[in-house]
């Protein structure tokens, strides 16, 4: 009997061990799309299966992975991800029936010794393996659950599912770009000797634009010859290298080990001084910037670079471009020689320590100017050397966005990319964003570049949730339209081919429509000749920062609607991008129009604006653009066969909309009760709400999370200039937008504590895909009150009007302190704890948030002081579960972290923060 009990216990213990060996699984991009994945008929789609597990137990006893697919969707291939070339993972297929529907169960034993995985880190380099799915023709409309799980030591582990949808096949008979390039940096399928999947992918991408633009890096020398042959036939490789974290150009696997600049990721050449990081430690892969500036042996930009490019061009003779990802950190390069050189550059009386040039210290801005100048010299030498060795090659710097030089001083990389424009054929801007941010960056480049072109990059297949969820198919469509309208060379989809059917369908449709009018985009740019105004906006008479009375619009849709006009041979293309969260009714005029068109065809929204004539086109006709929408309107040529929309119907709808807006205009009037005043003003060129109590006031920005943009006590500005801001609710869930627009719903000036209440509702379209916004319907309310002594009391409430529970998990971001303004690092403390930048959590608290990994313990109550040297902030975050402090060269945040809370249907959850300030 005892033996049986022992045997039973041992069996249970072994099962527990088996379950413990595989800890978690993540499917990319499925999990980032909230359990939804779409494919189109007749095209291979990749899913990356990543997992965390104990390494040696799985090496000894490999598990099986099982995925159950609807019978119409086949598992084409499963492959490893680590070494090149990659290897197939064998699988078996078994047909079965579930709920009356035919399924196929695919089972594979994982070659764990050939996979990368880690006990805790899901982001481990090339974690897991990849599978390719292919939906048969005729299966469009199918939607079914896909189950997947592991089997280890006889037990089923981590069984989960996702919803798979099959969309119609993407037509291949679309127009294709002839000049504009649409490309992806690399196809992992090319790492496998069987080119069947790669050939189908290349056929699709070359249907967008005939010649792809792809990177050639150190790994390509290990690619199968079959893949390289196919890629060289369908793509043009660019030579790809990088200088990240330091200014040292890395040329791996380049046949230059004898020179000693990069041997197994280390500098081994005698006499080459090492790179010292900001903290004084040595980076073994980096070289002192002084050596890179002087190149005393003439080898670094000589044989080292020449041989590396020669080797790559021998393998890919069509290579015509050299691109370097240049992202050195601002703080590095701090050896004694560099510090002495900095002292000479800044004309200092003595050589400073490396601590004296770090962010928050008085010498930091001079140090950044020094680094910008140093990087300019190094970048120039790289470009000149490439041209010297290979005059036929173009040179491109892959960099952060172009920006004013003053802003370059305040960034993390201390690189002013505009400084090397005359040595650059084009910039590969890493504009990893969508919406207004993307447009603003690219528009600035278009306006300020004189000789170099631009080729922006976006990352809708980035394997990091906070980056991935910036995108949606609709936002990518906007990006493509903006890119061609602003005259860029093309658009890079970084890093690989992990886009699902919704994205691929949107990309194909967008490319086809824009390619049909590419000749017009390449014609005359008439942006300076087109006139437009948004008609459905409120016009207010307000005072600006200087006390001047001016007319302002709120909401300012004109700033959020962008219009471009191109023409060729009398046919026009009007591109309109609405980045606002509400519909825009736009009146567009083309004063120089001399054609006779009666119809303007909206190619994306499939409508014809009819009843037009030359006079209307010259003086103004009305167009309606959906919230977050876009339009490409062809004027002239043959009208499309679309439904008609008349100008009369649009004008009538506008009149009703304006009448409704006028009934709600009372909120914009100035009101006063005693020594409390509520009024609207212009601050930082934006319309904002101002609450005044005695000598104190706060300015609130409804358009940016209802945050406090300025806080003034007496005559002292405590927050606002140059860049402070308080009280921004940010959800840990990265699918929620970081910036939301609030509206004023009430103002109370009658009591002892004047207050304003703002409100915002989360919509169902705020996510980048999947099953919709999990917080749709949640009402966010913010109450800002101001005491007679200048104390701020801000209450954030989460109201659930839905019929189901909602779980909210959030932090409240406060940026009270400007490093730039004070010139000294702050002293941040609570009663029994001081704080350096980082995350601090109360004992036993865990947050599902990327920044919370490795959090320190919060031993004090979340009531803190920030001593800036000139003044002291007191911040009371009672009720918070943690604190987060982040800083760069300009700002210092003091953020309150809150544990997830379930707000039941019909209920409200609130948190309150209090702010005091005194000048020393």
DAPEBEL-V541504 format. One line per field, one symbol per residue. ss: DSSP state (h for helix, s for strand, l for the rest). phi: phi as a letter, one per 30 degrees, with the letter a starting at -180 (. if undefined). psi: psi as a letter, one per 30 degrees, with the letter a starting at -180 (. if undefined). A space follows every 50 residues. Layout:
BEGIN
ss=???
phi=???
psi=???
END
This chain:
BEGIN
ss=lhhhhhhhhhhhhhhhhhhhhsssssssllhhhllssssssllsssssss ssslhhhhhhlllsssssssllsssssssslllllllslllsssssssll sssssssssllhhhlslsllllllllslssssssslllllllssssssss ssllssssssssssssslllllllllslllsssslllhhhhllllhhhhh hhhhhhhhsllssssslhhhhhllhhhhhhhhhhssssssssssllllls llllllhhhlllsllslllllllssslllllsssssslhhhhhhlllllh hhhhhhhhhhhhhhhlllllsssssssllllllllhhhhhhhhhhhllll lllhhhhllllllhhhhhhhhhhhhhhhhhhhhhhhhhhllllssssssl llllhhhhllllllllhhhhhhhllsssssllllhhhhhhhhhhhhhhll llsslsssllllllhhhhllllhhhhhhhhhhhhhllllsssslllllll hhhhhhhhhhhhhhhhlhhhhllssllllssssslllsssssslllllss ssssllhhhhssssssssllsssssssslllllsssssssllllllllss ssllllsssslllhhhhhhlsssssllllsssssslllllllsssshhhh hhhhhhhhhhhhhlhhhhllsssllssssssssllssssssssllsssss slllllsssssssllsssslllllssssssslllllllllllssssssll lllssssssssllllllllllllllllssssssssslllllsssssssss lllllssslsssssslsshhhhllllssssllsssllssssllllllllh hhlllsslllllssssslllsssssslllllsssslslllssllssslll sssllllssssssssssssl
phi=.ddddddddddddddddddddccabbccceddchibbcbceiadccbccc acadddedddbedccbbcceedccddabbdbddcddbdcdbcbbdacbhi cdbbccbbdddedcccabdbcddeehdiacbccbcddicejdbadccbac bbhicdbhdbbbccbccddddccddcdccdcbbbdacedddcddcededd ddddddddbdcdbbdcbedddcdddddddddddcbcdcdbbabbibcddc bdhcibeddidabhibdcddidddccdddjdccdccceeddddchdcicd ccdedddddddddddbdddbbcbbdcbdddddibddddddddedddhcdb ddddddcdejcedddddddddddddddddddddddedddbedcdcbcdbd ddaeeddddccdchbcdddcddcbdaccddcdabiddddddddddddcdc cdcbbdcbbdcddbeddeddcaedddeeeddddddciddlbccccbcdcd ddddddddddddddddbeededdddcedcdbaadccbdcbcbdcdciddb cbcbdddddcccbbbbbahiccbccbbccddbdcccccbcecdbcbdcbc cdddchbcdcicbeddddckbcbcbdeicabbcccjiddddcecbcdddd ddddeddddddddcdddcddbbbiccbbacbcbhibdbcbccbidcabcc cddbiidddabbciccdcbkcdadabicdbddddddddbbccbdcabbcd ddbeabccbbcdcdcdcckicjddcejdccbbcccbddcjdcbbcccccc ddcbdbccbabcdbbdbceeddibddccacebacbcekcbbdeicbcdae dddidddcccddbbbbccjcabccbccejdcabbbbbbdccbcbcccbde bccdeicbbbbbbbbbabdd
psi=eeeeeeeeeeeeeeeeeeefejelkkkkgeefghgkkkllkhkkkkkkjk lklkeeefeeiklkkkkjkkffkkjekkllfdlklllkjkllkkklkkhg kklkjkkkkkiffglkllefjfgkkhkblkkkkjklkggkfkklkjklll kkhfkkkhklllkkkkllkkkgglkkkfekkklkeljffffkfjgeeeee eeeeeffekejljlkjaffffgkkeeeeeeefefljkkkkaljkelgjkk ikhgggeffgfjjhgljfkkfjklkklegflkjfflkkfeeeeeiffgee gceeeeeeeeeefefifgkfkkkkjjhklfflhgleeeeeeeeeefhlfl kllfffglkflfgeeeeeeeeeeeeeeeeeeeeeeeeeeiffklkkkjll lklkeeeffglffhjjfffgefgkelkikiiilabeeeeeeeeeeeffke ekakilklifhkhkefeegflleeeeeeeeeeeeegglfakkjkfaghka eeeeeeeeeeeeeeefgeeeegbkjgeffkklkkfilkkkjlkafggkkl klkkkiffffkkkkklkkhfklkjkkjjglglkkjkkkkiegkgahkfkk jjfeghkkjlglleeeeefklkkkklkgalkjkkjlakklilkkkleeee eeeeeeeeeeeefgffffkklkjbgkkklklkkhglklkkkkjbfllkkk jffighljfkkkjbgkjekekfglklijkkkejffkkfklklkkflkjfe afiklkklkkkklfgflgaaglkfgkfkkkkkjjkklffgkkjkkkkjkj gaglkkkkklljkkifkjeeeegkkljklaegklklkakkklkfkkkike ffkgklkjflkhjlkjjfeflkkkjjhkflfllkkklafeljljkkkklk kjjlkglkkkkkkkklkkk.
END
